[in-house]
């Protein structure tokens, strides 16, 4: 099953997940990260590292988040690969608190 980044990543862009990815499947824009499922090996290592619980196995996605499958598939291949941990976006800690984490 593919691994999917969802909207909790928006305006945070914590990159703890990138640091544990063995295949460099993460890509990012100025707001969040996405996973290229043509590269992802579905190891799931990234899921527990996300401090805002933005990453899911496709089978575990709640129905309202299923839209993120197509968003990741569309956006990831067209964005730069993110292979090293980076600073989160300004305001990421406040967003994290707003999300309840």
Phi and psi restraints in degrees (range 20) as a CNS / XPLOR table:
assign (resid 1 and name C) (resid 2 and name N)
       (resid 2 and name CA) (resid 2 and name C) 1.0 -64.8 20.0 2
assign (resid 2 and name N) (resid 2 and name CA)
       (resid 2 and name C) (resid 3 and name N) 1.0 156.4 20.0 2
assign (resid 2 and name C) (resid 3 and name N)
       (resid 3 and name CA) (resid 3 and name C) 1.0 -104.7 20.0 2
assign (resid 3 and name N) (resid 3 and name CA)
       (resid 3 and name C) (resid 4 and name N) 1.0 136.3 20.0 2
assign (resid 3 and name C) (resid 4 and name N)
       (resid 4 and name CA) (resid 4 and name C) 1.0 -127.1 20.0 2
assign (resid 4 and name N) (resid 4 and name CA)
       (resid 4 and name C) (resid 5 and name N) 1.0 136.0 20.0 2
assign (resid 4 and name C) (resid 5 and name N)
       (resid 5 and name CA) (resid 5 and name C) 1.0 -93.6 20.0 2
assign (resid 5 and name N) (resid 5 and name CA)
       (resid 5 and name C) (resid 6 and name N) 1.0 135.2 20.0 2
assign (resid 5 and name C) (resid 6 and name N)
       (resid 6 and name CA) (resid 6 and name C) 1.0 -114.7 20.0 2
assign (resid 6 and name N) (resid 6 and name CA)
       (resid 6 and name C) (resid 7 and name N) 1.0 -177.4 20.0 2
assign (resid 6 and name C) (resid 7 and name N)
       (resid 7 and name CA) (resid 7 and name C) 1.0 -60.5 20.0 2
assign (resid 7 and name N) (resid 7 and name CA)
       (resid 7 and name C) (resid 8 and name N) 1.0 -18.1 20.0 2
assign (resid 7 and name C) (resid 8 and name N)
       (resid 8 and name CA) (resid 8 and name C) 1.0 -61.6 20.0 2
assign (resid 8 and name N) (resid 8 and name CA)
       (resid 8 and name C) (resid 9 and name N) 1.0 -21.4 20.0 2
assign (resid 8 and name C) (resid 9 and name N)
       (resid 9 and name CA) (resid 9 and name C) 1.0 -74.3 20.0 2
assign (resid 9 and name N) (resid 9 and name CA)
       (resid 9 and name C) (resid 10 and name N) 1.0 -23.9 20.0 2
assign (resid 9 and name C) (resid 10 and name N)
       (resid 10 and name CA) (resid 10 and name C) 1.0 -57.9 20.0 2
assign (resid 10 and name N) (resid 10 and name CA)
       (resid 10 and name C) (resid 11 and name N) 1.0 134.5 20.0 2
assign (resid 10 and name C) (resid 11 and name N)
       (resid 11 and name CA) (resid 11 and name C) 1.0 66.1 20.0 2
assign (resid 11 and name N) (resid 11 and name CA)
       (resid 11 and name C) (resid 12 and name N) 1.0 10.0 20.0 2
assign (resid 11 and name C) (resid 12 and name N)
       (resid 12 and name CA) (resid 12 and name C) 1.0 -113.7 20.0 2
assign (resid 12 and name N) (resid 12 and name CA)
       (resid 12 and name C) (resid 13 and name N) 1.0 -65.7 20.0 2
assign (resid 12 and name C) (resid 13 and name N)
       (resid 13 and name CA) (resid 13 and name C) 1.0 55.4 20.0 2
assign (resid 13 and name N) (resid 13 and name CA)
       (resid 13 and name C) (resid 14 and name N) 1.0 48.4 20.0 2
assign (resid 13 and name C) (resid 14 and name N)
       (resid 14 and name CA) (resid 14 and name C) 1.0 -67.6 20.0 2
assign (resid 14 and name N) (resid 14 and name CA)
       (resid 14 and name C) (resid 15 and name N) 1.0 141.0 20.0 2
assign (resid 14 and name C) (resid 15 and name N)
       (resid 15 and name CA) (resid 15 and name C) 1.0 -117.4 20.0 2
assign (resid 15 and name N) (resid 15 and name CA)
       (resid 15 and name C) (resid 16 and name N) 1.0 26.0 20.0 2
assign (resid 15 and name C) (resid 16 and name N)
       (resid 16 and name CA) (resid 16 and name C) 1.0 -58.0 20.0 2
assign (resid 16 and name N) (resid 16 and name CA)
       (resid 16 and name C) (resid 17 and name N) 1.0 -35.2 20.0 2
assign (resid 16 and name C) (resid 17 and name N)
       (resid 17 and name CA) (resid 17 and name C) 1.0 -62.6 20.0 2
assign (resid 17 and name N) (resid 17 and name CA)
       (resid 17 and name C) (resid 18 and name N) 1.0 -38.0 20.0 2
assign (resid 17 and name C) (resid 18 and name N)
       (resid 18 and name CA) (resid 18 and name C) 1.0 -63.0 20.0 2
assign (resid 18 and name N) (resid 18 and name CA)
       (resid 18 and name C) (resid 19 and name N) 1.0 -36.9 20.0 2
assign (resid 18 and name C) (resid 19 and name N)
       (resid 19 and name CA) (resid 19 and name C) 1.0 -65.0 20.0 2
assign (resid 19 and name N) (resid 19 and name CA)
       (resid 19 and name C) (resid 20 and name N) 1.0 -23.8 20.0 2
assign (resid 19 and name C) (resid 20 and name N)
       (resid 20 and name CA) (resid 20 and name C) 1.0 -104.5 20.0 2
assign (resid 20 and name N) (resid 20 and name CA)
       (resid 20 and name C) (resid 21 and name N) 1.0 -3.3 20.0 2
assign (resid 20 and name C) (resid 21 and name N)
       (resid 21 and name CA) (resid 21 and name C) 1.0 -74.8 20.0 2
assign (resid 21 and name N) (resid 21 and name CA)
       (resid 21 and name C) (resid 22 and name N) 1.0 121.9 20.0 2
assign (resid 21 and name C) (resid 22 and name N)
       (resid 22 and name CA) (resid 22 and name C) 1.0 -80.8 20.0 2
assign (resid 22 and name N) (resid 22 and name CA)
       (resid 22 and name C) (resid 23 and name N) 1.0 -8.6 20.0 2
assign (resid 22 and name C) (resid 23 and name N)
       (resid 23 and name CA) (resid 23 and name C) 1.0 -127.2 20.0 2
assign (resid 23 and name N) (resid 23 and name CA)
       (resid 23 and name C) (resid 24 and name N) 1.0 8.6 20.0 2
assign (resid 23 and name C) (resid 24 and name N)
       (resid 24 and name CA) (resid 24 and name C) 1.0 55.0 20.0 2
assign (resid 24 and name N) (resid 24 and name CA)
       (resid 24 and name C) (resid 25 and name N) 1.0 55.8 20.0 2
assign (resid 24 and name C) (resid 25 and name N)
       (resid 25 and name CA) (resid 25 and name C) 1.0 -97.3 20.0 2
assign (resid 25 and name N) (resid 25 and name CA)
       (resid 25 and name C) (resid 26 and name N) 1.0 -1.3 20.0 2
assign (resid 25 and name C) (resid 26 and name N)
       (resid 26 and name CA) (resid 26 and name C) 1.0 -87.1 20.0 2
assign (resid 26 and name N) (resid 26 and name CA)
       (resid 26 and name C) (resid 27 and name N) 1.0 139.6 20.0 2
assign (resid 26 and name C) (resid 27 and name N)
       (resid 27 and name CA) (resid 27 and name C) 1.0 -133.2 20.0 2
assign (resid 27 and name N) (resid 27 and name CA)
       (resid 27 and name C) (resid 28 and name N) 1.0 155.4 20.0 2
assign (resid 27 and name C) (resid 28 and name N)
       (resid 28 and name CA) (resid 28 and name C) 1.0 -145.6 20.0 2
assign (resid 28 and name N) (resid 28 and name CA)
       (resid 28 and name C) (resid 29 and name N) 1.0 153.6 20.0 2
assign (resid 28 and name C) (resid 29 and name N)
       (resid 29 and name CA) (resid 29 and name C) 1.0 -114.0 20.0 2
assign (resid 29 and name N) (resid 29 and name CA)
       (resid 29 and name C) (resid 30 and name N) 1.0 -163.4 20.0 2
assign (resid 29 and name C) (resid 30 and name N)
       (resid 30 and name CA) (resid 30 and name C) 1.0 -79.2 20.0 2
assign (resid 30 and name N) (resid 30 and name CA)
       (resid 30 and name C) (resid 31 and name N) 1.0 0.2 20.0 2
assign (resid 30 and name C) (resid 31 and name N)
       (resid 31 and name CA) (resid 31 and name C) 1.0 -118.9 20.0 2
assign (resid 31 and name N) (resid 31 and name CA)
       (resid 31 and name C) (resid 32 and name N) 1.0 -31.3 20.0 2
assign (resid 31 and name C) (resid 32 and name N)
       (resid 32 and name CA) (resid 32 and name C) 1.0 -164.8 20.0 2
assign (resid 32 and name N) (resid 32 and name CA)
       (resid 32 and name C) (resid 33 and name N) 1.0 -179.9 20.0 2
assign (resid 32 and name C) (resid 33 and name N)
       (resid 33 and name CA) (resid 33 and name C) 1.0 -106.5 20.0 2
assign (resid 33 and name N) (resid 33 and name CA)
       (resid 33 and name C) (resid 34 and name N) 1.0 159.9 20.0 2
assign (resid 33 and name C) (resid 34 and name N)
       (resid 34 and name CA) (resid 34 and name C) 1.0 -140.1 20.0 2
assign (resid 34 and name N) (resid 34 and name CA)
       (resid 34 and name C) (resid 35 and name N) 1.0 158.1 20.0 2
assign (resid 34 and name C) (resid 35 and name N)
       (resid 35 and name CA) (resid 35 and name C) 1.0 -111.5 20.0 2
assign (resid 35 and name N) (resid 35 and name CA)
       (resid 35 and name C) (resid 36 and name N) 1.0 131.0 20.0 2
assign (resid 35 and name C) (resid 36 and name N)
       (resid 36 and name CA) (resid 36 and name C) 1.0 -86.9 20.0 2
assign (resid 36 and name N) (resid 36 and name CA)
       (resid 36 and name C) (resid 37 and name N) 1.0 107.5 20.0 2
assign (resid 36 and name C) (resid 37 and name N)
       (resid 37 and name CA) (resid 37 and name C) 1.0 -75.4 20.0 2
assign (resid 37 and name N) (resid 37 and name CA)
       (resid 37 and name C) (resid 38 and name N) 1.0 -5.2 20.0 2
assign (resid 37 and name C) (resid 38 and name N)
       (resid 38 and name CA) (resid 38 and name C) 1.0 -79.5 20.0 2
assign (resid 38 and name N) (resid 38 and name CA)
       (resid 38 and name C) (resid 39 and name N) 1.0 -14.6 20.0 2
assign (resid 38 and name C) (resid 39 and name N)
       (resid 39 and name CA) (resid 39 and name C) 1.0 -109.8 20.0 2
assign (resid 39 and name N) (resid 39 and name CA)
       (resid 39 and name C) (resid 40 and name N) 1.0 -36.5 20.0 2
assign (resid 39 and name C) (resid 40 and name N)
       (resid 40 and name CA) (resid 40 and name C) 1.0 -56.3 20.0 2
assign (resid 40 and name N) (resid 40 and name CA)
       (resid 40 and name C) (resid 41 and name N) 1.0 136.3 20.0 2
assign (resid 40 and name C) (resid 41 and name N)
       (resid 41 and name CA) (resid 41 and name C) 1.0 -101.5 20.0 2
assign (resid 41 and name N) (resid 41 and name CA)
       (resid 41 and name C) (resid 42 and name N) 1.0 10.2 20.0 2
assign (resid 41 and name C) (resid 42 and name N)
       (resid 42 and name CA) (resid 42 and name C) 1.0 57.3 20.0 2
assign (resid 42 and name N) (resid 42 and name CA)
       (resid 42 and name C) (resid 43 and name N) 1.0 39.4 20.0 2
assign (resid 42 and name C) (resid 43 and name N)
       (resid 43 and name CA) (resid 43 and name C) 1.0 -77.1 20.0 2
assign (resid 43 and name N) (resid 43 and name CA)
       (resid 43 and name C) (resid 44 and name N) 1.0 -24.3 20.0 2
assign (resid 43 and name C) (resid 44 and name N)
       (resid 44 and name CA) (resid 44 and name C) 1.0 78.5 20.0 2
assign (resid 44 and name N) (resid 44 and name CA)
       (resid 44 and name C) (resid 45 and name N) 1.0 3.8 20.0 2
assign (resid 44 and name C) (resid 45 and name N)
       (resid 45 and name CA) (resid 45 and name C) 1.0 -60.8 20.0 2
assign (resid 45 and name N) (resid 45 and name CA)
       (resid 45 and name C) (resid 46 and name N) 1.0 -29.2 20.0 2
assign (resid 45 and name C) (resid 46 and name N)
       (resid 46 and name CA) (resid 46 and name C) 1.0 -75.5 20.0 2
assign (resid 46 and name N) (resid 46 and name CA)
       (resid 46 and name C) (resid 47 and name N) 1.0 -27.7 20.0 2
assign (resid 46 and name C) (resid 47 and name N)
       (resid 47 and name CA) (resid 47 and name C) 1.0 -57.2 20.0 2
assign (resid 47 and name N) (resid 47 and name CA)
       (resid 47 and name C) (resid 48 and name N) 1.0 -52.7 20.0 2
assign (resid 47 and name C) (resid 48 and name N)
       (resid 48 and name CA) (resid 48 and name C) 1.0 -73.2 20.0 2
assign (resid 48 and name N) (resid 48 and name CA)
       (resid 48 and name C) (resid 49 and name N) 1.0 -11.0 20.0 2
assign (resid 48 and name C) (resid 49 and name N)
       (resid 49 and name CA) (resid 49 and name C) 1.0 -85.6 20.0 2
assign (resid 49 and name N) (resid 49 and name CA)
       (resid 49 and name C) (resid 50 and name N) 1.0 -13.9 20.0 2
assign (resid 49 and name C) (resid 50 and name N)
       (resid 50 and name CA) (resid 50 and name C) 1.0 -76.1 20.0 2
assign (resid 50 and name N) (resid 50 and name CA)
       (resid 50 and name C) (resid 51 and name N) 1.0 118.8 20.0 2
assign (resid 50 and name C) (resid 51 and name N)
       (resid 51 and name CA) (resid 51 and name C) 1.0 -74.4 20.0 2
assign (resid 51 and name N) (resid 51 and name CA)
       (resid 51 and name C) (resid 52 and name N) 1.0 -7.4 20.0 2
assign (resid 51 and name C) (resid 52 and name N)
       (resid 52 and name CA) (resid 52 and name C) 1.0 -120.6 20.0 2
assign (resid 52 and name N) (resid 52 and name CA)
       (resid 52 and name C) (resid 53 and name N) 1.0 16.2 20.0 2
assign (resid 52 and name C) (resid 53 and name N)
       (resid 53 and name CA) (resid 53 and name C) 1.0 47.7 20.0 2
assign (resid 53 and name N) (resid 53 and name CA)
       (resid 53 and name C) (resid 54 and name N) 1.0 51.7 20.0 2
assign (resid 53 and name C) (resid 54 and name N)
       (resid 54 and name CA) (resid 54 and name C) 1.0 -94.0 20.0 2
assign (resid 54 and name N) (resid 54 and name CA)
       (resid 54 and name C) (resid 55 and name N) 1.0 -8.2 20.0 2
assign (resid 54 and name C) (resid 55 and name N)
       (resid 55 and name CA) (resid 55 and name C) 1.0 -113.7 20.0 2
assign (resid 55 and name N) (resid 55 and name CA)
       (resid 55 and name C) (resid 56 and name N) 1.0 132.9 20.0 2
assign (resid 55 and name C) (resid 56 and name N)
       (resid 56 and name CA) (resid 56 and name C) 1.0 -135.6 20.0 2
assign (resid 56 and name N) (resid 56 and name CA)
       (resid 56 and name C) (resid 57 and name N) 1.0 152.1 20.0 2
assign (resid 56 and name C) (resid 57 and name N)
       (resid 57 and name CA) (resid 57 and name C) 1.0 -71.3 20.0 2
assign (resid 57 and name N) (resid 57 and name CA)
       (resid 57 and name C) (resid 58 and name N) 1.0 143.2 20.0 2
assign (resid 57 and name C) (resid 58 and name N)
       (resid 58 and name CA) (resid 58 and name C) 1.0 -53.5 20.0 2
assign (resid 58 and name N) (resid 58 and name CA)
       (resid 58 and name C) (resid 59 and name N) 1.0 -40.2 20.0 2
assign (resid 58 and name C) (resid 59 and name N)
       (resid 59 and name CA) (resid 59 and name C) 1.0 -64.0 20.0 2
assign (resid 59 and name N) (resid 59 and name CA)
       (resid 59 and name C) (resid 60 and name N) 1.0 -22.8 20.0 2
assign (resid 59 and name C) (resid 60 and name N)
       (resid 60 and name CA) (resid 60 and name C) 1.0 -98.0 20.0 2
assign (resid 60 and name N) (resid 60 and name CA)
       (resid 60 and name C) (resid 61 and name N) 1.0 0.2 20.0 2
assign (resid 60 and name C) (resid 61 and name N)
       (resid 61 and name CA) (resid 61 and name C) 1.0 -67.3 20.0 2
assign (resid 61 and name N) (resid 61 and name CA)
       (resid 61 and name C) (resid 62 and name N) 1.0 126.9 20.0 2
assign (resid 61 and name C) (resid 62 and name N)
       (resid 62 and name CA) (resid 62 and name C) 1.0 -61.6 20.0 2
assign (resid 62 and name N) (resid 62 and name CA)
       (resid 62 and name C) (resid 63 and name N) 1.0 150.9 20.0 2
assign (resid 62 and name C) (resid 63 and name N)
       (resid 63 and name CA) (resid 63 and name C) 1.0 -51.0 20.0 2
assign (resid 63 and name N) (resid 63 and name CA)
       (resid 63 and name C) (resid 64 and name N) 1.0 -41.7 20.0 2
assign (resid 63 and name C) (resid 64 and name N)
       (resid 64 and name CA) (resid 64 and name C) 1.0 -69.8 20.0 2
assign (resid 64 and name N) (resid 64 and name CA)
       (resid 64 and name C) (resid 65 and name N) 1.0 -13.3 20.0 2
assign (resid 64 and name C) (resid 65 and name N)
       (resid 65 and name CA) (resid 65 and name C) 1.0 -101.2 20.0 2
assign (resid 65 and name N) (resid 65 and name CA)
       (resid 65 and name C) (resid 66 and name N) 1.0 -0.3 20.0 2
assign (resid 65 and name C) (resid 66 and name N)
       (resid 66 and name CA) (resid 66 and name C) 1.0 -63.2 20.0 2
assign (resid 66 and name N) (resid 66 and name CA)
       (resid 66 and name C) (resid 67 and name N) 1.0 -22.1 20.0 2
assign (resid 66 and name C) (resid 67 and name N)
       (resid 67 and name CA) (resid 67 and name C) 1.0 -58.7 20.0 2
assign (resid 67 and name N) (resid 67 and name CA)
       (resid 67 and name C) (resid 68 and name N) 1.0 -26.1 20.0 2
assign (resid 67 and name C) (resid 68 and name N)
       (resid 68 and name CA) (resid 68 and name C) 1.0 -69.5 20.0 2
assign (resid 68 and name N) (resid 68 and name CA)
       (resid 68 and name C) (resid 69 and name N) 1.0 -17.7 20.0 2
assign (resid 68 and name C) (resid 69 and name N)
       (resid 69 and name CA) (resid 69 and name C) 1.0 -60.3 20.0 2
assign (resid 69 and name N) (resid 69 and name CA)
       (resid 69 and name C) (resid 70 and name N) 1.0 -52.1 20.0 2
assign (resid 69 and name C) (resid 70 and name N)
       (resid 70 and name CA) (resid 70 and name C) 1.0 -67.7 20.0 2
assign (resid 70 and name N) (resid 70 and name CA)
       (resid 70 and name C) (resid 71 and name N) 1.0 -37.1 20.0 2
assign (resid 70 and name C) (resid 71 and name N)
       (resid 71 and name CA) (resid 71 and name C) 1.0 -63.4 20.0 2
assign (resid 71 and name N) (resid 71 and name CA)
       (resid 71 and name C) (resid 72 and name N) 1.0 -45.3 20.0 2
assign (resid 71 and name C) (resid 72 and name N)
       (resid 72 and name CA) (resid 72 and name C) 1.0 -61.9 20.0 2
assign (resid 72 and name N) (resid 72 and name CA)
       (resid 72 and name C) (resid 73 and name N) 1.0 -45.2 20.0 2
assign (resid 72 and name C) (resid 73 and name N)
       (resid 73 and name CA) (resid 73 and name C) 1.0 -61.8 20.0 2
assign (resid 73 and name N) (resid 73 and name CA)
       (resid 73 and name C) (resid 74 and name N) 1.0 -37.5 20.0 2
assign (resid 73 and name C) (resid 74 and name N)
       (resid 74 and name CA) (resid 74 and name C) 1.0 -76.5 20.0 2
assign (resid 74 and name N) (resid 74 and name CA)
       (resid 74 and name C) (resid 75 and name N) 1.0 -44.9 20.0 2
assign (resid 74 and name C) (resid 75 and name N)
       (resid 75 and name CA) (resid 75 and name C) 1.0 -85.9 20.0 2
assign (resid 75 and name N) (resid 75 and name CA)
       (resid 75 and name C) (resid 76 and name N) 1.0 -42.4 20.0 2
assign (resid 75 and name C) (resid 76 and name N)
       (resid 76 and name CA) (resid 76 and name C) 1.0 -52.8 20.0 2
assign (resid 76 and name N) (resid 76 and name CA)
       (resid 76 and name C) (resid 77 and name N) 1.0 -49.7 20.0 2
assign (resid 76 and name C) (resid 77 and name N)
       (resid 77 and name CA) (resid 77 and name C) 1.0 -64.2 20.0 2
assign (resid 77 and name N) (resid 77 and name CA)
       (resid 77 and name C) (resid 78 and name N) 1.0 -17.3 20.0 2
assign (resid 77 and name C) (resid 78 and name N)
       (resid 78 and name CA) (resid 78 and name C) 1.0 -100.8 20.0 2
assign (resid 78 and name N) (resid 78 and name CA)
       (resid 78 and name C) (resid 79 and name N) 1.0 5.4 20.0 2
assign (resid 78 and name C) (resid 79 and name N)
       (resid 79 and name CA) (resid 79 and name C) 1.0 -117.5 20.0 2
assign (resid 79 and name N) (resid 79 and name CA)
       (resid 79 and name C) (resid 80 and name N) 1.0 161.1 20.0 2
assign (resid 79 and name C) (resid 80 and name N)
       (resid 80 and name CA) (resid 80 and name C) 1.0 -63.9 20.0 2
assign (resid 80 and name N) (resid 80 and name CA)
       (resid 80 and name C) (resid 81 and name N) 1.0 144.3 20.0 2
assign (resid 80 and name C) (resid 81 and name N)
       (resid 81 and name CA) (resid 81 and name C) 1.0 -72.1 20.0 2
assign (resid 81 and name N) (resid 81 and name CA)
       (resid 81 and name C) (resid 82 and name N) 1.0 137.7 20.0 2
assign (resid 81 and name C) (resid 82 and name N)
       (resid 82 and name CA) (resid 82 and name C) 1.0 -111.5 20.0 2
assign (resid 82 and name N) (resid 82 and name CA)
       (resid 82 and name C) (resid 83 and name N) 1.0 112.9 20.0 2
assign (resid 82 and name C) (resid 83 and name N)
       (resid 83 and name CA) (resid 83 and name C) 1.0 -117.2 20.0 2
assign (resid 83 and name N) (resid 83 and name CA)
       (resid 83 and name C) (resid 84 and name N) 1.0 -5.0 20.0 2
assign (resid 83 and name C) (resid 84 and name N)
       (resid 84 and name CA) (resid 84 and name C) 1.0 -132.3 20.0 2
assign (resid 84 and name N) (resid 84 and name CA)
       (resid 84 and name C) (resid 85 and name N) 1.0 149.0 20.0 2
assign (resid 84 and name C) (resid 85 and name N)
       (resid 85 and name CA) (resid 85 and name C) 1.0 -59.7 20.0 2
assign (resid 85 and name N) (resid 85 and name CA)
       (resid 85 and name C) (resid 86 and name N) 1.0 136.2 20.0 2
assign (resid 85 and name C) (resid 86 and name N)
       (resid 86 and name CA) (resid 86 and name C) 1.0 -126.5 20.0 2
assign (resid 86 and name N) (resid 86 and name CA)
       (resid 86 and name C) (resid 87 and name N) 1.0 169.2 20.0 2
assign (resid 86 and name C) (resid 87 and name N)
       (resid 87 and name CA) (resid 87 and name C) 1.0 -68.4 20.0 2
assign (resid 87 and name N) (resid 87 and name CA)
       (resid 87 and name C) (resid 88 and name N) 1.0 139.5 20.0 2
assign (resid 87 and name C) (resid 88 and name N)
       (resid 88 and name CA) (resid 88 and name C) 1.0 -66.4 20.0 2
assign (resid 88 and name N) (resid 88 and name CA)
       (resid 88 and name C) (resid 89 and name N) 1.0 167.3 20.0 2
assign (resid 88 and name C) (resid 89 and name N)
       (resid 89 and name CA) (resid 89 and name C) 1.0 -65.5 20.0 2
assign (resid 89 and name N) (resid 89 and name CA)
       (resid 89 and name C) (resid 90 and name N) 1.0 151.7 20.0 2
assign (resid 89 and name C) (resid 90 and name N)
       (resid 90 and name CA) (resid 90 and name C) 1.0 -56.9 20.0 2
assign (resid 90 and name N) (resid 90 and name CA)
       (resid 90 and name C) (resid 91 and name N) 1.0 135.5 20.0 2
assign (resid 90 and name C) (resid 91 and name N)
       (resid 91 and name CA) (resid 91 and name C) 1.0 86.6 20.0 2
assign (resid 91 and name N) (resid 91 and name CA)
       (resid 91 and name C) (resid 92 and name N) 1.0 1.9 20.0 2
assign (resid 91 and name C) (resid 92 and name N)
       (resid 92 and name CA) (resid 92 and name C) 1.0 -62.2 20.0 2
assign (resid 92 and name N) (resid 92 and name CA)
       (resid 92 and name C) (resid 93 and name N) 1.0 -39.8 20.0 2
assign (resid 92 and name C) (resid 93 and name N)
       (resid 93 and name CA) (resid 93 and name C) 1.0 -66.0 20.0 2
assign (resid 93 and name N) (resid 93 and name CA)
       (resid 93 and name C) (resid 94 and name N) 1.0 -37.7 20.0 2
assign (resid 93 and name C) (resid 94 and name N)
       (resid 94 and name CA) (resid 94 and name C) 1.0 -66.1 20.0 2
assign (resid 94 and name N) (resid 94 and name CA)
       (resid 94 and name C) (resid 95 and name N) 1.0 -41.3 20.0 2
assign (resid 94 and name C) (resid 95 and name N)
       (resid 95 and name CA) (resid 95 and name C) 1.0 -62.6 20.0 2
assign (resid 95 and name N) (resid 95 and name CA)
       (resid 95 and name C) (resid 96 and name N) 1.0 -42.5 20.0 2
assign (resid 95 and name C) (resid 96 and name N)
       (resid 96 and name CA) (resid 96 and name C) 1.0 -57.8 20.0 2
assign (resid 96 and name N) (resid 96 and name CA)
       (resid 96 and name C) (resid 97 and name N) 1.0 -45.8 20.0 2
assign (resid 96 and name C) (resid 97 and name N)
       (resid 97 and name CA) (resid 97 and name C) 1.0 -63.4 20.0 2
assign (resid 97 and name N) (resid 97 and name CA)
       (resid 97 and name C) (resid 98 and name N) 1.0 -41.7 20.0 2
assign (resid 97 and name C) (resid 98 and name N)
       (resid 98 and name CA) (resid 98 and name C) 1.0 -60.7 20.0 2
assign (resid 98 and name N) (resid 98 and name CA)
       (resid 98 and name C) (resid 99 and name N) 1.0 -33.1 20.0 2
assign (resid 98 and name C) (resid 99 and name N)
       (resid 99 and name CA) (resid 99 and name C) 1.0 -78.4 20.0 2
assign (resid 99 and name N) (resid 99 and name CA)
       (resid 99 and name C) (resid 100 and name N) 1.0 -9.5 20.0 2
assign (resid 99 and name C) (resid 100 and name N)
       (resid 100 and name CA) (resid 100 and name C) 1.0 92.2 20.0 2
assign (resid 100 and name N) (resid 100 and name CA)
       (resid 100 and name C) (resid 101 and name N) 1.0 23.5 20.0 2
